[in-house]
Amino acid sequence: MASRSQKQQIVKETMQLDEKQAALFWPVYTEYDTALTKIGDERLAIIQEYAANFMTMTNEKADQLAKQVMALDDQRNELRRKYDEQVSKALSPVLAARFFQVENQIQLLVDLKIAANLPILEGPDQK
């Protein structure tokens, strides 16, 4: 996974902002990234709980973890909506779309890396 500084460098290169735009964008980005990191930390805690319960997973625990992941997905989407509006107002809808295009690509890579390292649960009838 990309570090925060690597991610910021990718965003910087992709956004291609002038000085005035950068002065408006980076404080908003920092707020967004801080909030997104908090959601990521919560997701990591769920993944750790999944790993801890993998061998003894019950239907109830699986349902609980799935609902927690979906709630975090909802929070992440709400965060995107909020900051899309802020970036659109601060800069323009085109630059907001550019930001969330690269942000989405980075997040897809992070999610894929996480998913690729998680074992798939088997039900009692599949063992």
Chimera marker file (.cmm) of the C-alpha trace (Angstrom):
<marker_set name="trace">
<marker id="1" x="0.000" y="0.000" z="0.000" r="1" g="1" b="0" radius="0.5"/>
<marker id="2" x="1.103" y="3.519" z="-0.656" r="1" g="1" b="0" radius="0.5"/>
<marker id="3" x="2.199" y="5.579" z="2.299" r="1" g="1" b="0" radius="0.5"/>
<marker id="4" x="0.398" y="8.821" z="3.027" r="1" g="1" b="0" radius="0.5"/>
<marker id="5" x="3.296" y="10.798" z="1.561" r="1" g="1" b="0" radius="0.5"/>
<marker id="6" x="3.311" y="8.642" z="-1.596" r="1" g="1" b="0" radius="0.5"/>
<marker id="7" x="-0.430" y="9.077" z="-1.939" r="1" g="1" b="0" radius="0.5"/>
<marker id="8" x="-0.108" y="12.844" z="-1.474" r="1" g="1" b="0" radius="0.5"/>
<marker id="9" x="2.597" y="12.945" z="-4.161" r="1" g="1" b="0" radius="0.5"/>
<marker id="10" x="0.351" y="11.036" z="-6.593" r="1" g="1" b="0" radius="0.5"/>
<marker id="11" x="-2.509" y="13.449" z="-5.874" r="1" g="1" b="0" radius="0.5"/>
<marker id="12" x="-0.194" y="16.440" z="-6.308" r="1" g="1" b="0" radius="0.5"/>
<marker id="13" x="1.083" y="15.207" z="-9.667" r="1" g="1" b="0" radius="0.5"/>
<marker id="14" x="-2.384" y="14.351" z="-10.906" r="1" g="1" b="0" radius="0.5"/>
<marker id="15" x="-4.110" y="17.535" z="-9.775" r="1" g="1" b="0" radius="0.5"/>
<marker id="16" x="-1.568" y="19.887" z="-11.426" r="1" g="1" b="0" radius="0.5"/>
<marker id="17" x="-2.726" y="22.873" z="-9.365" r="1" g="1" b="0" radius="0.5"/>
<marker id="18" x="-1.352" y="26.374" z="-9.616" r="1" g="1" b="0" radius="0.5"/>
<marker id="19" x="-0.275" y="28.171" z="-6.428" r="1" g="1" b="0" radius="0.5"/>
<marker id="20" x="-3.673" y="29.742" z="-5.747" r="1" g="1" b="0" radius="0.5"/>
<marker id="21" x="-5.538" y="26.488" z="-6.340" r="1" g="1" b="0" radius="0.5"/>
<marker id="22" x="-3.070" y="24.548" z="-4.198" r="1" g="1" b="0" radius="0.5"/>
<marker id="23" x="-3.547" y="26.985" z="-1.316" r="1" g="1" b="0" radius="0.5"/>
<marker id="24" x="-7.285" y="26.273" z="-1.440" r="1" g="1" b="0" radius="0.5"/>
<marker id="25" x="-7.035" y="22.534" z="-2.075" r="1" g="1" b="0" radius="0.5"/>
<marker id="26" x="-4.434" y="21.193" z="0.364" r="1" g="1" b="0" radius="0.5"/>
<marker id="27" x="-6.135" y="22.227" z="3.625" r="1" g="1" b="0" radius="0.5"/>
<marker id="28" x="-9.353" y="20.550" z="2.408" r="1" g="1" b="0" radius="0.5"/>
<marker id="29" x="-7.370" y="17.496" z="1.295" r="1" g="1" b="0" radius="0.5"/>
<marker id="30" x="-5.679" y="17.248" z="4.700" r="1" g="1" b="0" radius="0.5"/>
<marker id="31" x="-9.056" y="17.261" z="6.470" r="1" g="1" b="0" radius="0.5"/>
<marker id="32" x="-10.400" y="14.654" z="4.045" r="1" g="1" b="0" radius="0.5"/>
<marker id="33" x="-7.345" y="12.417" z="4.349" r="1" g="1" b="0" radius="0.5"/>
<marker id="34" x="-7.456" y="12.582" z="8.155" r="1" g="1" b="0" radius="0.5"/>
<marker id="35" x="-11.115" y="11.522" z="8.177" r="1" g="1" b="0" radius="0.5"/>
<marker id="36" x="-10.448" y="8.812" z="5.572" r="1" g="1" b="0" radius="0.5"/>
<marker id="37" x="-7.529" y="7.505" z="7.638" r="1" g="1" b="0" radius="0.5"/>
<marker id="38" x="-9.838" y="7.164" z="10.654" r="1" g="1" b="0" radius="0.5"/>
<marker id="39" x="-12.229" y="5.059" z="8.555" r="1" g="1" b="0" radius="0.5"/>
<marker id="40" x="-9.265" y="3.035" z="7.314" r="1" g="1" b="0" radius="0.5"/>
<marker id="41" x="-8.137" y="2.410" z="10.892" r="1" g="1" b="0" radius="0.5"/>
<marker id="42" x="-11.630" y="1.170" z="11.771" r="1" g="1" b="0" radius="0.5"/>
<marker id="43" x="-11.571" y="-1.103" z="8.716" r="1" g="1" b="0" radius="0.5"/>
<marker id="44" x="-8.182" y="-2.471" z="9.806" r="1" g="1" b="0" radius="0.5"/>
<marker id="45" x="-9.635" y="-3.267" z="13.234" r="1" g="1" b="0" radius="0.5"/>
<marker id="46" x="-12.441" y="-5.230" z="11.554" r="1" g="1" b="0" radius="0.5"/>
<marker id="47" x="-9.898" y="-7.112" z="9.423" r="1" g="1" b="0" radius="0.5"/>
<marker id="48" x="-7.918" y="-7.956" z="12.558" r="1" g="1" b="0" radius="0.5"/>
<marker id="49" x="-11.105" y="-9.164" z="14.237" r="1" g="1" b="0" radius="0.5"/>
<marker id="50" x="-11.876" y="-11.258" z="11.140" r="1" g="1" b="0" radius="0.5"/>
<marker id="51" x="-8.413" y="-12.809" z="11.288" r="1" g="1" b="0" radius="0.5"/>
<marker id="52" x="-8.745" y="-13.509" z="15.014" r="1" g="1" b="0" radius="0.5"/>
<marker id="53" x="-12.077" y="-15.261" z="14.470" r="1" g="1" b="0" radius="0.5"/>
<marker id="54" x="-11.311" y="-16.929" z="11.143" r="1" g="1" b="0" radius="0.5"/>
<marker id="55" x="-10.981" y="-20.507" z="12.387" r="1" g="1" b="0" radius="0.5"/>
<marker id="56" x="-13.989" y="-20.271" z="14.692" r="1" g="1" b="0" radius="0.5"/>
<marker id="57" x="-16.237" y="-17.959" z="12.643" r="1" g="1" b="0" radius="0.5"/>
<marker id="58" x="-19.895" y="-18.207" z="13.571" r="1" g="1" b="0" radius="0.5"/>
<marker id="59" x="-22.839" y="-17.012" z="11.501" r="1" g="1" b="0" radius="0.5"/>
<marker id="60" x="-23.441" y="-14.264" z="14.038" r="1" g="1" b="0" radius="0.5"/>
<marker id="61" x="-19.837" y="-13.023" z="13.991" r="1" g="1" b="0" radius="0.5"/>
<marker id="62" x="-19.720" y="-13.151" z="10.178" r="1" g="1" b="0" radius="0.5"/>
<marker id="63" x="-22.943" y="-11.141" z="9.981" r="1" g="1" b="0" radius="0.5"/>
<marker id="64" x="-21.643" y="-8.606" z="12.514" r="1" g="1" b="0" radius="0.5"/>
<marker id="65" x="-18.374" y="-8.103" z="10.638" r="1" g="1" b="0" radius="0.5"/>
<marker id="66" x="-20.129" y="-7.816" z="7.266" r="1" g="1" b="0" radius="0.5"/>
<marker id="67" x="-22.486" y="-5.155" z="8.633" r="1" g="1" b="0" radius="0.5"/>
<marker id="68" x="-19.558" y="-3.234" z="10.129" r="1" g="1" b="0" radius="0.5"/>
<marker id="69" x="-17.746" y="-3.240" z="6.761" r="1" g="1" b="0" radius="0.5"/>
<marker id="70" x="-20.883" y="-2.048" z="4.954" r="1" g="1" b="0" radius="0.5"/>
<marker id="71" x="-21.370" y="0.730" z="7.514" r="1" g="1" b="0" radius="0.5"/>
<marker id="72" x="-17.774" y="1.855" z="6.921" r="1" g="1" b="0" radius="0.5"/>
<marker id="73" x="-18.375" y="1.793" z="3.157" r="1" g="1" b="0" radius="0.5"/>
<marker id="74" x="-21.384" y="4.068" z="3.735" r="1" g="1" b="0" radius="0.5"/>
<marker id="75" x="-19.244" y="6.389" z="5.873" r="1" g="1" b="0" radius="0.5"/>
<marker id="76" x="-16.554" y="6.506" z="3.191" r="1" g="1" b="0" radius="0.5"/>
<marker id="77" x="-19.124" y="7.362" z="0.503" r="1" g="1" b="0" radius="0.5"/>
<marker id="78" x="-20.655" y="10.068" z="2.683" r="1" g="1" b="0" radius="0.5"/>
<marker id="79" x="-17.184" y="11.487" z="3.289" r="1" g="1" b="0" radius="0.5"/>
<marker id="80" x="-16.581" y="11.579" z="-0.473" r="1" g="1" b="0" radius="0.5"/>
<marker id="81" x="-19.871" y="13.406" z="-1.049" r="1" g="1" b="0" radius="0.5"/>
<marker id="82" x="-19.027" y="15.968" z="1.625" r="1" g="1" b="0" radius="0.5"/>
<marker id="83" x="-15.542" y="16.672" z="0.295" r="1" g="1" b="0" radius="0.5"/>
<marker id="84" x="-16.598" y="16.570" z="-3.351" r="1" g="1" b="0" radius="0.5"/>
<marker id="85" x="-18.860" y="19.497" z="-2.517" r="1" g="1" b="0" radius="0.5"/>
<marker id="86" x="-16.058" y="21.312" z="-0.676" r="1" g="1" b="0" radius="0.5"/>
<marker id="87" x="-13.490" y="20.824" z="-3.446" r="1" g="1" b="0" radius="0.5"/>
<marker id="88" x="-16.076" y="21.813" z="-6.072" r="1" g="1" b="0" radius="0.5"/>
<marker id="89" x="-16.788" y="25.045" z="-4.212" r="1" g="1" b="0" radius="0.5"/>
<marker id="90" x="-13.148" y="25.823" z="-3.455" r="1" g="1" b="0" radius="0.5"/>
<marker id="91" x="-11.849" y="25.033" z="-6.956" r="1" g="1" b="0" radius="0.5"/>
<marker id="92" x="-14.300" y="23.691" z="-9.537" r="1" g="1" b="0" radius="0.5"/>
<marker id="93" x="-16.414" y="20.607" z="-10.213" r="1" g="1" b="0" radius="0.5"/>
<marker id="94" x="-13.879" y="19.525" z="-12.870" r="1" g="1" b="0" radius="0.5"/>
<marker id="95" x="-11.000" y="19.600" z="-10.384" r="1" g="1" b="0" radius="0.5"/>
<marker id="96" x="-13.143" y="17.856" z="-7.773" r="1" g="1" b="0" radius="0.5"/>
<marker id="97" x="-13.914" y="15.117" z="-10.296" r="1" g="1" b="0" radius="0.5"/>
<marker id="98" x="-10.201" y="14.812" z="-11.118" r="1" g="1" b="0" radius="0.5"/>
<marker id="99" x="-9.357" y="14.501" z="-7.432" r="1" g="1" b="0" radius="0.5"/>
<marker id="100" x="-11.961" y="11.842" z="-6.753" r="1" g="1" b="0" radius="0.5"/>
<marker id="101" x="-11.008" y="9.960" z="-9.904" r="1" g="1" b="0" radius="0.5"/>
<marker id="102" x="-7.424" y="9.539" z="-8.673" r="1" g="1" b="0" radius="0.5"/>
<marker id="103" x="-8.596" y="9.037" z="-5.084" r="1" g="1" b="0" radius="0.5"/>
<marker id="104" x="-10.921" y="6.243" z="-6.211" r="1" g="1" b="0" radius="0.5"/>
<marker id="105" x="-8.128" y="4.545" z="-8.167" r="1" g="1" b="0" radius="0.5"/>
<marker id="106" x="-5.805" y="4.654" z="-5.165" r="1" g="1" b="0" radius="0.5"/>
<marker id="107" x="-8.532" y="3.309" z="-2.864" r="1" g="1" b="0" radius="0.5"/>
<marker id="108" x="-9.327" y="0.474" z="-5.292" r="1" g="1" b="0" radius="0.5"/>
<marker id="109" x="-5.675" y="-0.572" z="-5.224" r="1" g="1" b="0" radius="0.5"/>
<marker id="110" x="-5.612" y="-0.486" z="-1.430" r="1" g="1" b="0" radius="0.5"/>
<marker id="111" x="-8.858" y="-2.478" z="-1.201" r="1" g="1" b="0" radius="0.5"/>
<marker id="112" x="-7.585" y="-5.028" z="-3.738" r="1" g="1" b="0" radius="0.5"/>
<marker id="113" x="-4.360" y="-5.542" z="-1.818" r="1" g="1" b="0" radius="0.5"/>
<marker id="114" x="-6.312" y="-6.100" z="1.403" r="1" g="1" b="0" radius="0.5"/>
<marker id="115" x="-8.779" y="-8.468" z="-0.249" r="1" g="1" b="0" radius="0.5"/>
<marker id="116" x="-6.024" y="-10.471" z="-1.923" r="1" g="1" b="0" radius="0.5"/>
<marker id="117" x="-4.485" y="-11.216" z="1.469" r="1" g="1" b="0" radius="0.5"/>
<marker id="118" x="-7.668" y="-12.327" z="3.236" r="1" g="1" b="0" radius="0.5"/>
<marker id="119" x="-8.546" y="-16.001" z="3.258" r="1" g="1" b="0" radius="0.5"/>
<marker id="120" x="-12.035" y="-16.885" z="2.064" r="1" g="1" b="0" radius="0.5"/>
<marker id="121" x="-14.366" y="-18.290" z="4.716" r="1" g="1" b="0" radius="0.5"/>
<marker id="122" x="-15.776" y="-21.728" z="4.215" r="1" g="1" b="0" radius="0.5"/>
<marker id="123" x="-19.098" y="-22.760" z="5.632" r="1" g="1" b="0" radius="0.5"/>
<marker id="124" x="-19.495" y="-25.906" z="7.729" r="1" g="1" b="0" radius="0.5"/>
<marker id="125" x="-20.962" y="-27.697" z="4.708" r="1" g="1" b="0" radius="0.5"/>
<marker id="126" x="-17.957" y="-26.775" z="2.524" r="1" g="1" b="0" radius="0.5"/>
<marker id="127" x="-15.135" y="-28.295" z="4.580" r="1" g="1" b="0" radius="0.5"/>
<link id1="1" id2="2" r="1" g="1" b="0" radius="0.2"/>
<link id1="2" id2="3" r="1" g="1" b="0" radius="0.2"/>
<link id1="3" id2="4" r="1" g="1" b="0" radius="0.2"/>
<link id1="4" id2="5" r="1" g="1" b="0" radius="0.2"/>
<link id1="5" id2="6" r="1" g="1" b="0" radius="0.2"/>
<link id1="6" id2="7" r="1" g="1" b="0" radius="0.2"/>
<link id1="7" id2="8" r="1" g="1" b="0" radius="0.2"/>
<link id1="8" id2="9" r="1" g="1" b="0" radius="0.2"/>
<link id1="9" id2="10" r="1" g="1" b="0" radius="0.2"/>
<link id1="10" id2="11" r="1" g="1" b="0" radius="0.2"/>
<link id1="11" id2="12" r="1" g="1" b="0" radius="0.2"/>
<link id1="12" id2="13" r="1" g="1" b="0" radius="0.2"/>
<link id1="13" id2="14" r="1" g="1" b="0" radius="0.2"/>
<link id1="14" id2="15" r="1" g="1" b="0" radius="0.2"/>
<link id1="15" id2="16" r="1" g="1" b="0" radius="0.2"/>
<link id1="16" id2="17" r="1" g="1" b="0" radius="0.2"/>
<link id1="17" id2="18" r="1" g="1" b="0" radius="0.2"/>
<link id1="18" id2="19" r="1" g="1" b="0" radius="0.2"/>
<link id1="19" id2="20" r="1" g="1" b="0" radius="0.2"/>
<link id1="20" id2="21" r="1" g="1" b="0" radius="0.2"/>
<link id1="21" id2="22" r="1" g="1" b="0" radius="0.2"/>
<link id1="22" id2="23" r="1" g="1" b="0" radius="0.2"/>
<link id1="23" id2="24" r="1" g="1" b="0" radius="0.2"/>
<link id1="24" id2="25" r="1" g="1" b="0" radius="0.2"/>
<link id1="25" id2="26" r="1" g="1" b="0" radius="0.2"/>
<link id1="26" id2="27" r="1" g="1" b="0" radius="0.2"/>
<link id1="27" id2="28" r="1" g="1" b="0" radius="0.2"/>
<link id1="28" id2="29" r="1" g="1" b="0" radius="0.2"/>
<link id1="29" id2="30" r="1" g="1" b="0" radius="0.2"/>
<link id1="30" id2="31" r="1" g="1" b="0" radius="0.2"/>
<link id1="31" id2="32" r="1" g="1" b="0" radius="0.2"/>
<link id1="32" id2="33" r="1" g="1" b="0" radius="0.2"/>
<link id1="33" id2="34" r="1" g="1" b="0" radius="0.2"/>
<link id1="34" id2="35" r="1" g="1" b="0" radius="0.2"/>
<link id1="35" id2="36" r="1" g="1" b="0" radius="0.2"/>
<link id1="36" id2="37" r="1" g="1" b="0" radius="0.2"/>
<link id1="37" id2="38" r="1" g="1" b="0" radius="0.2"/>
<link id1="38" id2="39" r="1" g="1" b="0" radius="0.2"/>
<link id1="39" id2="40" r="1" g="1" b="0" radius="0.2"/>
<link id1="40" id2="41" r="1" g="1" b="0" radius="0.2"/>
<link id1="41" id2="42" r="1" g="1" b="0" radius="0.2"/>
<link id1="42" id2="43" r="1" g="1" b="0" radius="0.2"/>
<link id1="43" id2="44" r="1" g="1" b="0" radius="0.2"/>
<link id1="44" id2="45" r="1" g="1" b="0" radius="0.2"/>
<link id1="45" id2="46" r="1" g="1" b="0" radius="0.2"/>
<link id1="46" id2="47" r="1" g="1" b="0" radius="0.2"/>
<link id1="47" id2="48" r="1" g="1" b="0" radius="0.2"/>
<link id1="48" id2="49" r="1" g="1" b="0" radius="0.2"/>
<link id1="49" id2="50" r="1" g="1" b="0" radius="0.2"/>
<link id1="50" id2="51" r="1" g="1" b="0" radius="0.2"/>
<link id1="51" id2="52" r="1" g="1" b="0" radius="0.2"/>
<link id1="52" id2="53" r="1" g="1" b="0" radius="0.2"/>
<link id1="53" id2="54" r="1" g="1" b="0" radius="0.2"/>
<link id1="54" id2="55" r="1" g="1" b="0" radius="0.2"/>
<link id1="55" id2="56" r="1" g="1" b="0" radius="0.2"/>
<link id1="56" id2="57" r="1" g="1" b="0" radius="0.2"/>
<link id1="57" id2="58" r="1" g="1" b="0" radius="0.2"/>
<link id1="58" id2="59" r="1" g="1" b="0" radius="0.2"/>
<link id1="59" id2="60" r="1" g="1" b="0" radius="0.2"/>
<link id1="60" id2="61" r="1" g="1" b="0" radius="0.2"/>
<link id1="61" id2="62" r="1" g="1" b="0" radius="0.2"/>
<link id1="62" id2="63" r="1" g="1" b="0" radius="0.2"/>
<link id1="63" id2="64" r="1" g="1" b="0" radius="0.2"/>
<link id1="64" id2="65" r="1" g="1" b="0" radius="0.2"/>
<link id1="65" id2="66" r="1" g="1" b="0" radius="0.2"/>
<link id1="66" id2="67" r="1" g="1" b="0" radius="0.2"/>
<link id1="67" id2="68" r="1" g="1" b="0" radius="0.2"/>
<link id1="68" id2="69" r="1" g="1" b="0" radius="0.2"/>
<link id1="69" id2="70" r="1" g="1" b="0" radius="0.2"/>
<link id1="70" id2="71" r="1" g="1" b="0" radius="0.2"/>
<link id1="71" id2="72" r="1" g="1" b="0" radius="0.2"/>
<link id1="72" id2="73" r="1" g="1" b="0" radius="0.2"/>
<link id1="73" id2="74" r="1" g="1" b="0" radius="0.2"/>
<link id1="74" id2="75" r="1" g="1" b="0" radius="0.2"/>
<link id1="75" id2="76" r="1" g="1" b="0" radius="0.2"/>
<link id1="76" id2="77" r="1" g="1" b="0" radius="0.2"/>
<link id1="77" id2="78" r="1" g="1" b="0" radius="0.2"/>
<link id1="78" id2="79" r="1" g="1" b="0" radius="0.2"/>
<link id1="79" id2="80" r="1" g="1" b="0" radius="0.2"/>
<link id1="80" id2="81" r="1" g="1" b="0" radius="0.2"/>
<link id1="81" id2="82" r="1" g="1" b="0" radius="0.2"/>
<link id1="82" id2="83" r="1" g="1" b="0" radius="0.2"/>
<link id1="83" id2="84" r="1" g="1" b="0" radius="0.2"/>
<link id1="84" id2="85" r="1" g="1" b="0" radius="0.2"/>
<link id1="85" id2="86" r="1" g="1" b="0" radius="0.2"/>
<link id1="86" id2="87" r="1" g="1" b="0" radius="0.2"/>
<link id1="87" id2="88" r="1" g="1" b="0" radius="0.2"/>
<link id1="88" id2="89" r="1" g="1" b="0" radius="0.2"/>
<link id1="89" id2="90" r="1" g="1" b="0" radius="0.2"/>
<link id1="90" id2="91" r="1" g="1" b="0" radius="0.2"/>
<link id1="91" id2="92" r="1" g="1" b="0" radius="0.2"/>
<link id1="92" id2="93" r="1" g="1" b="0" radius="0.2"/>
<link id1="93" id2="94" r="1" g="1" b="0" radius="0.2"/>
<link id1="94" id2="95" r="1" g="1" b="0" radius="0.2"/>
<link id1="95" id2="96" r="1" g="1" b="0" radius="0.2"/>
<link id1="96" id2="97" r="1" g="1" b="0" radius="0.2"/>
<link id1="97" id2="98" r="1" g="1" b="0" radius="0.2"/>
<link id1="98" id2="99" r="1" g="1" b="0" radius="0.2"/>
<link id1="99" id2="100" r="1" g="1" b="0" radius="0.2"/>
<link id1="100" id2="101" r="1" g="1" b="0" radius="0.2"/>
<link id1="101" id2="102" r="1" g="1" b="0" radius="0.2"/>
<link id1="102" id2="103" r="1" g="1" b="0" radius="0.2"/>
<link id1="103" id2="104" r="1" g="1" b="0" radius="0.2"/>
<link id1="104" id2="105" r="1" g="1" b="0" radius="0.2"/>
<link id1="105" id2="106" r="1" g="1" b="0" radius="0.2"/>
<link id1="106" id2="107" r="1" g="1" b="0" radius="0.2"/>
<link id1="107" id2="108" r="1" g="1" b="0" radius="0.2"/>
<link id1="108" id2="109" r="1" g="1" b="0" radius="0.2"/>
<link id1="109" id2="110" r="1" g="1" b="0" radius="0.2"/>
<link id1="110" id2="111" r="1" g="1" b="0" radius="0.2"/>
<link id1="111" id2="112" r="1" g="1" b="0" radius="0.2"/>
<link id1="112" id2="113" r="1" g="1" b="0" radius="0.2"/>
<link id1="113" id2="114" r="1" g="1" b="0" radius="0.2"/>
<link id1="114" id2="115" r="1" g="1" b="0" radius="0.2"/>
<link id1="115" id2="116" r="1" g="1" b="0" radius="0.2"/>
<link id1="116" id2="117" r="1" g="1" b="0" radius="0.2"/>
<link id1="117" id2="118" r="1" g="1" b="0" radius="0.2"/>
<link id1="118" id2="119" r="1" g="1" b="0" radius="0.2"/>
<link id1="119" id2="120" r="1" g="1" b="0" radius="0.2"/>
<link id1="120" id2="121" r="1" g="1" b="0" radius="0.2"/>
<link id1="121" id2="122" r="1" g="1" b="0" radius="0.2"/>
<link id1="122" id2="123" r="1" g="1" b="0" radius="0.2"/>
<link id1="123" id2="124" r="1" g="1" b="0" radius="0.2"/>
<link id1="124" id2="125" r="1" g="1" b="0" radius="0.2"/>
<link id1="125" id2="126" r="1" g="1" b="0" radius="0.2"/>
<link id1="126" id2="127" r="1" g="1" b="0" radius="0.2"/>
</marker_set>
